[in-house]
Amino acid sequence: MIRKVKMNKAQPKIQAGKNQRFLVPQSSKSQLKIQEMAFMLMAVVIFFIIAGLFFMTIKYREMYKTSNLFEKEKTLSTIAKLAETAEFNCGKPLCIDTDKLIVMKNRKAYDGFFPVTSLSVVRIFPKNSAQEIECNENNYPDCNLFNIYEKNVKNEDKVSTFVALCRQEKDENGYWYSKCELGKIVAGMEVKQAGK
């Protein structure tokens, strides 16, 4: 005779069979869901990579714009300081002695001296002619453009500020006086471009 053993409720039941945690899913629906999840995760990762690259490109271009703005401000302050140097100044603030410009025009000693890519002075008023005539020792003072310095640069932006252009002249009585005209000092700066 077989005896029935009464089980206590607190005692765990022992199951014979396979452990469900270690089984590989055999259903095609579950395999399809796993593949969908994998593709979705790949799509999310690719999306974040593309978004990151887009963000970095915008920041990279913004960095070059900021750099060019700082360079422009530096060039503006440089030309204001150049007008005050002994090589240019006529003794007054923002006044350039054009007699000194003629002497400095062909000096090679100043090639690396200027922190700009080009430097020129243009007479604005009164204009002798409609076209720009470059000044040299033969046509001075009947000219309106003094090219002091020029470096060959591909991408250049020019900034300028107004100055007084003064020179010493004799009047009909033989007295020397300072004749001043309106001009501007123009300096070039190298423009940095993204990717170059």
Secondary structure, 3 states (H helix, E strand, C coil): CCCCCCCCCCCCCCCCCCCHHHCCCCCHHHHHHHHHHHHHHHHHHHHHHHHHHHHHHHHHHHHHHHHHHHHHHHHHHHHHHHCCCCCCECCCCCEEEHHHHHHHCCCHHHCCCCCCCEEEEEEEECCCCCCCCECCCCCCCCCCEEEEEECCCCCEEEEEEEEEEEEEEECCCCCEEEEEEEEEEEEEEECCCCCC
